[in-house]
Amino acid sequence: MGQNLHTRIADIFNEPGCDKNVAKEEKARKKGCSKPLTPGAAAGGCAFDGAKIALQPITDVVHLVHGPLACEGNGWDNRHASSSGPMLYRSGFTTDMTEMDIVMGSGEKRLYRAIKEAISKHNPPAVFVYATCVPALIGDDIDAVCRHASEKLGTPCIPVNAPGFVGSKNLGNKLAGEALLDHVIGTHEPGAMAPNSVNILGEYNLSGELWQIKPLLDALGINLHASITGDARYHLVASSHRAQVNMMVCSTALINVARKMQERYGIPYFEGSFYGISDTSEALRQLATLLVGTGTDAGLIARTEALIAAEEARAWARIAPYRARLRGKRVLLYTGGVKSWSVVSALQEIGMEIVSTSVRKSTDNDKLKIKELMGGDAHMVDSIPPREMYATLKRGDADIMLSGGRTQFVALKARTPWLDINQERHNAYAGYDGMVDLVHALDRAISNPVWSDLRRPAPWDDAPSLSLAAE
């Protein structure tokens, strides 16, 4: 397993689907884009965490973590990926390895028993088995166990070799994609496919964002065959090789899947975003153009332009009451990945100014897009220490901070409005309706009168000093 995993990681680091990676010299390309993990620093996620969050939104399968209990406890439900049907993905499954299993070398037997019990109780279409650090270090062969279990039990068992120590969360995302390519995609034939069938890659249906996009596709007569992996079903992912077009939402995660599906099955792909009005419109145009290029629906482009015109007019009319208050407001965006540029684009559309945006989890391609949007790299930051972030907000350099939950208290301590934009959020901001919701949330946060009250000096700070004398 070790050599196989080493070879796979080297292949991922040499990804030809990334334009920036192709432009590097061979020596630099082999080093890859992922930074090595710092020992003892778990914040930001490991490879196992990245694989789990990429695959867990497949809602009807068992996700079984082979390792100590804490690995599943820390990795369970760390994103609000919603389901329109099956809820099996919400159940945590683990082999709960103990010291005795490690010393006696009984991890593989324990894994097989866990797979057998999960299939017996839940009858899933498949079982995804995740390797973690401990079984990988002692040499448990989850590939062999999964092959044996698949043959004996008649249910596909998918090995996901992404133990935490091999690298970062982004690397884990790609290793999850490799597991889909090796064991899932292309293993099921769907029969007759609906016309204009597409897949969306790197979309996880966070807080139901996919459901803000699907009505637009339905209105155009575009069939969303599989979202990989938001609100996904196993057999739809397994038959996704029969779709006509792939849209890549987050290239940080699954560019290897898009590129290899193009090579193996001839499915063209493009990268787009559903954050912001212009980006949503452009994504719909790209989908329509590629589908028409397959020769299926000559009238699709005209229908798309008509829908875009109607939806943009409706969205801007709903945004109009907030634009005057938000124009010129300064934003500190502390996130990463695809959001580092897609949210920048959305905020600039409504006239807001980006003070800086984090690129700590962004690919070189993401950084290139930020430079195009913001005219250089002066606004890009990697990691901001909490003390420095606090000083920036305390000085009033930004009117609001958009980030994840871990930094919200820095903003609140600096008496600055804060809005959750990370994957843990409970609000959906995709598509035209999502953009309206985001603008409303920004206005609600910035215009809240509590901030002026908090910043007002305390009465005893303004009161004249009293003399001790009786004069």
C-alpha positions, -999 to 999 in steps of 0.1 A, spaced: 0 0 0 28 24 9 45 24 -25 12 26 -43 1 55 -22 35 72 -27 31 68 -65 -4 81 -64 6 113 -44 34 119 -69 9 116 -97 -14 141 -81 14 166 -76 22 163 -113 -14 173 -122 -14 184 -159 -50 198 -155 -36 228 -136 -23 254 -159 0 269 -133 15 235 -125 22 228 -162 41 261 -164 66 251 -137 99 234 -143 99 196 -138 117 198 -105 93 224 -91 63 205 -104 73 173 -86 73 191 -53 36 198 -58 14 226 -44 6 213 -10 27 225 20 39 198 44 20 196 77 36 210 108 39 184 135 14 191 163 -6 216 143 -39 200 135 -58 232 125 -66 232 88 -72 195 85 -52 165 75 -55 142 44 -80 119 61 -101 150 70 -100 162 34 -110 127 20 -138 124 44 -154 158 38 -151 152 0 -169 119 1 -193 120 30 -219 140 11 -227 107 -8 -258 102 13 -269 66 8 -236 48 16 -219 37 48 -188 58 56 -166 35 78 -135 50 94 -108 24 102 -89 37 131 -92 49 167 -125 64 178 -112 100 179 -106 101 141 -143 96 134 -153 118 163 -132 147 149 -141 141 113 -178 136 116 -202 162 102 -178 191 101 -197 205 71 -234 211 68 -238 191 36 -276 186 32 -295 157 18 -329 156 0 -334 119 8 -312 93 25 -297 101 59 -273 72 63 -243 95 57 -252 112 90 -244 81 110 -208 77 122 -192 43 117 -157 34 130 -138 2 138 -127 19 171 -92 4 171 -76 -1 205 -41 -7 218 -48 -44 217 -56 -44 180 -24 -26 173 -2 -49 194 -19 -81 182 -22 -70 146 -59 -78 145 -69 -46 127 -78 -62 94 -101 -88 110 -118 -60 130 -123 -41 98 -139 -70 80 -163 -77 109 -173 -40 109 -180 -40 72 -201 -72 76 -221 -57 104 -227 -24 86 -240 -42 55 -261 -66 76 -278 -38 95 -281 -11 68 -279 -28 34 -262 1 17 -253 2 -20 -217 6 -10 -193 10 19 -165 35 19 -136 25 41 -112 53 52 -76 45 63 -63 67 92 -28 71 105 -27 42 130 -37 13 107 -16 27 79 15 28 102 10 -8 113 5 -20 77 -32 -29 76 -41 -36 39 -75 -21 35 -74 -27 -2 -72 -64 3 -99 -64 30 -122 -44 8 -117 -67 -22 -124 -98 0 -155 -81 16 -169 -71 -18 -166 -107 -31 -179 -124 0 -207 -99 9 -218 -88 -26 -216 -51 -18 -189 -28 -33 -164 -18 -6 -143 13 -16 -109 17 0 -99 54 6 -62 55 12 -57 89 27 -41 86 62 -36 119 79 2 119 79 6 119 41 -3 156 37 -29 184 39 -66 185 35 -63 195 -2 -43 164 -9 -69 143 9 -96 158 -14 -76 146 -44 -70 112 -30 -107 109 -24 -112 117 -61 -87 90 -70 -108 65 -50 -138 75 -70 -120 71 -103 -105 37 -94 -135 21 -78 -168 40 -84 -170 61 -116 -177 39 -146 -188 8 -126 -226 13 -133 -244 17 -166 -274 39 -163 -293 28 -194 -310 57 -213 -296 90 -202 -317 122 -201 -307 148 -227 -284 176 -217 -269 156 -187 -242 172 -167 -221 166 -136 -210 192 -111 -177 184 -95 -165 199 -62 -200 209 -51 -209 197 -16 -244 211 -11 -233 231 19 -265 243 37 -284 234 6 -266 256 -20 -271 230 -47 -308 235 -44 -304 271 -53 -288 261 -86 -308 231 -96 -340 251 -104 -320 271 -129 -308 240 -146 -343 225 -146 -357 257 -162 -332 253 -190 -338 216 -196 -304 207 -182 -304 174 -163 -281 174 -133 -270 137 -134 -246 137 -104 -232 163 -81 -199 150 -69 -205 148 -41 -232 171 -27 -266 153 -21 -252 124 -42 -264 89 -46 -239 61 -52 -253 47 -84 -255 82 -99 -218 88 -91 -210 53 -105 -227 62 -138 -215 98 -140 -192 87 -169 -222 89 -192 -228 126 -187 -221 150 -216 -203 179 -197 -185 183 -163 -185 216 -144 -156 220 -120 -167 242 -90 -136 237 -68 -104 228 -87 -85 227 -54 -104 195 -46 -112 175 -77 -94 188 -108 -78 153 -112 -113 138 -115 -124 163 -142 -92 158 -162 -92 120 -160 -129 118 -169 -121 139 -200 -92 115 -209 -111 83 -202 -146 91 -213 -143 122 -235 -163 145 -212 -153 182 -216 -151 203 -185 -147 239 -175 -142 257 -141 -169 281 -129 -185 295 -99 -221 300 -87 -211 328 -62 -222 361 -75 -246 372 -103 -221 376 -131 -203 343 -123 -236 324 -121 -246 338 -155 -212 329 -170 -214 294 -156 -248 288 -172 -235 302 -205 -205 278 -204 -227 248 -197 -251 257 -225 -222 263 -250 -205 230 -242 -238 211 -244 -247 226 -277 -212 216 -289 -222 180 -283 -250 185 -308 -280 178 -286 -300 210 -282 -295 239 -307 -320 261 -288 -303 259 -255 -282 290 -258 -313 312 -266 -331 298 -236 -301 304 -214 -298 340 -224 -335 346 -218 -333 330 -183 -301 350 -175 -317 383 -185 -348 376 -164 -329 363 -133 -303 391 -133 -331 418 -135 -350 401 -107 -318 398 -85 -306 434 -90 -341 447 -83 -340 429 -49 -305 440 -42 -312 477 -50 -324 487 -15 -290 476 0 -265 488 -26 -263 524 -14 -255 514 21 -229 487 11 -211 506 -16 -176 514 -5 -177 493 26 -144 475 33 -142 438 38 -115 416 53 -120 381 37 -103 354 56 -111 321 40 -94 300 12 -98 278 -18 -123 287 -44 -140 312 -21 -108 333 -21 -117 345 -56 -153 337 -62 -165 357 -31 -142 385 -41 -159 387 -74 -194 387 -58 -185 414 -33 -170 437 -60 -202 434 -80 -221 453 -54 -194 479 -49 -177 467 -18 -139 471 -13 -117 441 -4 -91 451 21 -74 417 18 -83 381 11 -66 350 25 -50 325 1 -38 300 27 -58 271 11 -59 284 -24 -42 269 -55 -19 288 -78 -48 291 -102 -70 306 -75 -43 332 -67 -40 340 -104 -77 347 -105 -75 370 -75 -47 390 -92 -69 394 -123 -99 406 -102 -80 429 -78 -51 441 -100 -21 425 -83 -12 405 -53 -11 434 -28 -43 423 -12 -34 386 -9 -24 373 25 -14 339 36 -21 335 74 -28 364 97 -19 359 134 -49 367 157 -31 396 173 -24 412 139 -60 405 127 -73 422 159 -51 452 154 -63 456 118 -99 455 128 -94 477 159 -79 504 137 -111 504 116 -93 492 84 -123 470 76 -160 475 82 -168 437 83 -149 405 84 -160 374 65 -144 342 77 -149 309 94 -160 302 130 -125 300 144 -118 337 139 -152 351 147 -142 361 183 -113 381 171 -138 403 151 -162 404 180 -135 414 205 -125 442 181 -162 453 180 -164 446 143 -193 429 124 -186 394 113 -203 370 88 -197 333 85 -186 324 49 -169 291 55 -181 256 50 -195 254 85 -221 281 78 -258 275 81 -268 299 52 -267 292 15 -252 319 -8 -251 303 -43 -268 314 -74 -290 345 -79 -311 340 -48 -280 332 -28 -264 365 -38 -295 384 -27 -293 365 6 -256 373 10 -262 410 4 -291 411 29 -269 393 55 -240 418 49 -263 448 53 -280 433 83 -246 427 100 -230 461 91 -262 482 98 -269 466 131 -272 494 157 -254 473 183 -220 482 169 -224 519 174 -235 512 210 -205 490 216 -180 515 202 -195 544 222 -172 553 252 -185 542 286 -202 569 306 -174 568 333 -147 573 306 -164 606 295 -173 619 330 -151 647 343 -128 637 371 -140 645 405 -118 663 429 -112 649 463 -116 683 478 -151 697 486 -147 726 462 
